Amino acid sequence: MIDIRCETLLDYPAIAEVNKLAFGQENEAKLVDKIRCSDRYIPELSLVAEIGNVVVGHILFSYIDLVNEEKLQVIGLAPLAVHPQFQRQGIGSSLVEAGLKIADVTGEAIVIVLGHPHFYIRFGFQSSVIYGIESPFP
């Protein structure tokens, strides 16, 4: 059974390890650390998935800016990581659903994700091109 809850300080090493294993590099683990140390961090939207008290997944939603003539603070979903041995079991989907539910309850109007369209479309995400939003990344 999967248990999803907010991260705690004691989870930080396990979260870093899950991100390293899931992405095959340290970039995402470093990103999580940088966001935690910033004013963009939302503690109630940094969630872990546990199986038998072992962290097997992590998702982080944080504040980002949508910039045009004005700056609008919205939520960005990144990263989402599941330990390779536990992928394709619905853990990532459960983390996304739990995070989106919390964002909705707290009144966040917009969530943006840079990710695989085939995965995220099932949660209601649409291509940013529809809204005239361009990514700052290639």
VOKOLDREN-277795 format. One line per 4 residues: number of its first residue (from 1); their letters; for each residue x, y, z of N, C-alpha, C, O. Coordinates in steps of 0.2 Angstrom, whole numbers. Each point is the difference from the previous one (the first is absolute). Example, Ala and Ser with C-alpha at 12.3 -4.5 7.8 and 13.67 -1.06 7.14 Angstrom:
<recs>
1) as) 66:-28:39:-4:6:0:4:6:0:5:-1:3; -7:6:-7:4:6:1:-4:5:3:3:6:1
</recs>
This chain:
<recs>
1) midi) 4:-6:0:-4:6:0:4:6:0:5:1:4; -7:4:-8:4:6:-1:-3:5:5:-6:2:1; 11:2:3:-2:5:5:3:6:-3:6:1:-1; -10:5:0:3:6:-3:-1:5:6:-6:1:3
5) rcet) 11:3:-2:0:5:6:5:5:-2:4:0:-5; -4:6:9:5:5:-1:7:-2:2:0:-4:5; 5:6:-8:7:-2:2:1:3:7:-3:5:2; 8:-8:1:3:3:6:7:0:-1:3:-2:-5
9) lldy) 1:6:10:7:0:-1:3:-6:0:6:-1:-3; -8:-4:6:3:-7:0:-1:-3:-6:4:-5:-2; -8:7:-3:-1:-3:-6:5:3:-5:1:-4:-6; 3:9:7:4:3:-5:5:-4:-3:0:0:-6
13) paia) 4:-5:9:4:-4:-3:-3:-5:-4:2:-2:-6; -8:-1:8:-3:-5:-4:-3:3:-7:0:-3:-5; -3:10:6:-2:3:-6:5:2:-5:-1:-1:-6; 7:3:9:6:1:-5:2:-7:-4:1:0:-6
17) evnk) -1:-5:10:1:-7:-3:-5:-2:-5:2:-2:-6; -8:3:7:-5:-2:-5:0:4:-6:0:-2:-6; 2:9:7:1:4:-6:6:-2:-4:0:0:-6; 5:-1:9:6:-2:-3:-1:-7:-4:2:0:-6
21) lafg) -5:-5:9:-1:-6:-3:-5:1:-6:1:-3:-5; -6:7:6:-6:0:-5:3:4:-6:-2:-2:-6; 6:7:7:3:4:-6:7:-2:-2:2:2:-6; 1:-6:9:7:-2:-1:5:5:0:5:0:-3
25) qene) -6:5:7:4:6:1:-2:4:6:-5:-2:3; 9:7:-1:-1:3:7:-4:7:-2:-2:3:5; 1:-1:-11:-3:6:-1:-7:2:4:-1:5:3; -3:-10:-4:-7:1:3:1:0:8:-4:4:3
29) aklv) 8:-8:0:1:0:7:3:7:2:-2:2:5; 6:0:-9:3:7:2:-6:5:-1:0:5:4; -4:-5:-9:-5:4:-1:-5:0:6:-2:6:2; 0:-12:1:-4:0:5:3:4:6:-3:3:4
33) dkir) 10:-4:-3:3:3:6:0:8:-1:-1:3:5; 2:-1:-11:0:7:-2:-7:3:2:-1:6:2; -4:-9:-5:-7:2:1:-2:0:8:-3:5:2; 5:-10:2:-1:0:7:3:6:3:-3:3:5
37) csdr) 9:0:-7:3:5:3:-2:7:-3:3:5:2; -9:-5:-6:-2:6:-3:-7:2:3:-3:-3:3; 1:9:-6:-7:3:2:-5:-3:-4:-6:1:0; 8:-6:-5:-4:-3:-4:-3:-7:2:-4:-3:-2
41) yipe) 7:1:8:-2:-7:3:-6:0:3:-2:5:4; -2:-10:-5:-7:0:3:0:-7:4:-1:-5:-3; 2:5:9:1:-6:4:-6:-5:-1:2:-6:0; -8:8:0:-5:-5:0:-1:-3:-7:-4:-4:-1
45) lslv) 8:7:-4:0:-3:-7:7:-3:-2:1:-1:-6; 2:-2:11:6:-4:-1:-2:-7:4:0:0:6; -2:-4:-11:-3:-7:3:4:-6:-2:4:0:-5; -4:-4:10:3:-7:-1:-5:-5:-1:-5:0:3
49) aeig) 7:-6:-6:-4:-6:0:4:-5:3:6:-1:-1; -9:-3:6:4:-5:4:-4:-6:-1:-6:-1:-1; 10:-5:1:-2:-6:0:4:-4:6:6:0:-1; -10:-2:6:3:-3:5:6:5:4:5:-3:1
53) nvvv) -7:9:0:4:5:3:6:1:-4:5:3:3; -4:-4:-9:5:1:-5:-2:5:-5:-5:-1:-4; 9:7:3:-2:5:-5:2:-3:-7:6:-2:-1; -11:1:-3:1:-2:-7:-2:5:-5:1:-1:-6
57) ghil) -4:7:8:-1:5:-5:-1:7:3:-1:0:6; 2:5:-10:0:7:3:-3:4:-6:1:-1:-6; -5:6:8:-2:5:-5:1:7:4:-2:1:6; 3:4:-10:1:7:3:-4:5:-5:1:0:-6
61) fsyi) -5:4:9:-3:5:-3:3:7:3:0:0:7; 2:5:-10:2:6:2:-2:6:-4:-3:-1:-5; 4:7:8:-2:6:-4:5:1:-5:6:0:1; -9:2:-7:4:2:-6:-4:7:-2:-6:1:2
65) dlvn) 9:2:-6:-3:6:-3:-1:-1:-8:4:-2:-4; -10:4:3:-3:1:-7:1:7:-2:-3:4:3; 8:-3:-8:2:7:-2:-3:2:-6:1:-3:-5; -4:9:4:-2:3:-6:0:8:2:6:2:2
69) eekl) -11:2:-3:1:7:2:0:0:7:3:4:3; -7:-9:0:0:0:8:3:-7:2:1:-4:-4; 1:3:10:2:-6:3:-5:-3:4:-3:3:4; 1:-9:-6:-5:-4:4:3:-6:4:3:-4:-4
73) qvig) -4:4:10:3:-6:4:-5:-6:-1:-6:1:2; 9:-7:-4:-4:-6:-1:4:-5:3:5:1:3; -8:-7:-4:4:-6:3:3:-4:-6:-3:-1:-5; 9:-1:7:4:-5:-5:1:-7:3:1:0:6
77) lapl) -3:-5:-10:1:-7:2:7:-2:-2:1:-1:-6; 4:0:10:6:-3:-2:5:0:6:0:5:4; 3:-10:-3:0:-7:-4:-5:-5:3:-3:1:6; 1:-6:-9:-4:-6:2:5:-5:-1:2:-2:-6
81) avhp) -1:-2:11:5:-6:0:-3:-6:3:-3:1:6; 4:-7:-9:-2:-6:3:6:-5:-1:3:0:-5; -1:-3:11:6:-5:0:-1:-4:-6:-6:-3:-1; 11:1:-3:-1:-4:-6:-3:-7:2:-4:-2:-5
85) qfqr) 5:-1:10:-3:-6:2:-8:0:1:-3:-5:0; 1:11:1:-7:1:2:-4:4:-6:-6:2:1; 9:-1:-7:-3:4:-5:-5:-5:-3:0:-6:0; -5:10:-4:-5:-4:-3:-5:-4:4:-3:-5:-2
89) qgig) 2:8:8:-4:-3:5:-6:5:2:-3:-2:5; 3:8:-8:-5:5:2:2:5:6:-3:4:2; 10:-5:0:2:4:5:1:7:-2:-2:5:4; 5:-3:-10:0:6:-3:-7:3:-1:-1:6:2
93) sslv) -3:-9:-4:-7:2:-1:-3:2:6:-4:5:1; 5:-9:5:-3:1:6:3:7:3:-4:4:3; 10:-3:-4:4:6:2:-3:6:-3:-2:5:3; 1:-5:-10:-3:5:-4:-7:2:3:-1:6:1
97) eagl) -3:-11:-1:-7:1:3:0:3:7:-4:4:1; 8:-7:3:0:3:7:2:7:0:-3:5:3; 8:-3:-7:3:7:0:-5:5:-3:-1:5:2; -2:-8:-8:-5:5:-3:-6:1:5:-3:5:0
101) kiad) 1:-10:4:-6:1:4:2:5:6:-4:4:1; 10:-4:1:2:5:5:0:7:-3:-2:4:3; 5:-4:-9:1:7:-3:-7:2:-1:-1:6:0; -4:-10:-2:-7:2:-1:-3:3:6:-3:5:0
105) vtge) 4:-9:6:-3:2:6:3:6:3:-4:4:3; 10:-2:-5:3:6:3:-1:6:-5:3:5:1; -7:-6:-6:-2:5:-5:5:2:-5:0:5:-3; 5:-9:1:5:1:-5:-4:-1:-7:-3:-5:-1
109) aivi) 4:10:-3:-4:0:-6:3:-3:-6:-3:-3:-4; 10:3:4:3:-3:-6:6:-4:2:4:2:5; -3:-8:-8:6:-4:1:3:-1:-7:-4:-2:-5; 10:3:5:4:-1:-6:5:-6:1:3:0:5
113) vlgh) -2:-4:-10:5:-5:0:3:-1:-7:-3:1:-5; 10:-2:6:4:-1:-6:1:-8:0:4:-2:4; -7:-2:-8:0:-7:1:-3:-3:-6:-1:3:-5; 1:-10:5:-3:-4:-5:-7:1:-1:-4:-2:4
117) phfy) 2:5:-10:-8:1:-1:-4:-6:1:-5:0:3; 7:-6:-5:-4:-6:0:-1:-2:7:-6:-3:2; 10:5:3:-1:-2:7:-4:5:3:-5:-1:4; 6:8:-5:-4:5:4:-6:2:-3:-4:3:4
121) irfg) 2:-5:-10:-7:2:-3:-5:-3:4:-6:2:0; 7:-8:3:-5:-4:4:-2:4:6:-6:-2:3; 10:7:-1:-2:4:6:-3:6:-2:-1:4:5; 0:-3:-11:-4:7:-2:5:5:-3:-2:5:-2
125) fqss) 9:-7:2:4:5:-3:-1:0:-8:-1:-4:-3; 2:10:1:0:2:-8:7:3:-2:3:3:4; -2:-3:-10:6:3:-3:0:7:1:-5:4:-1; 10:-1:3:1:7:2:-1:4:-6:-2:6:0
129) viyg) 3:-9:-6:-1:4:-7:-7:3:0:-1:5:-3; -4:-9:5:-7:2:0:-1:7:3:-4:4:-2; 8:-3:8:0:6:4:5:5:-2:0:6:3; 4:-7:-8:5:5:-2:6:0:5:3:5:0
133) iesp) -2:-10:4:5:-1:5:6:-3:-3:-1:-6:-3; 7:9:3:6:-3:-3:5:-2:6:0:4:5; 3:-9:-5:5:-2:5:6:4:-1:2:1:-6; 2:0:12:6:3:-1:6:-5:-2:5:2:-1
137) fp) -7:-8:1:4:-6:-2:-1:-2:-7:-5:0:-2; 11:-2:-1:-1:-2:-7:-5:-7:0:-1:-2:-6
</recs>
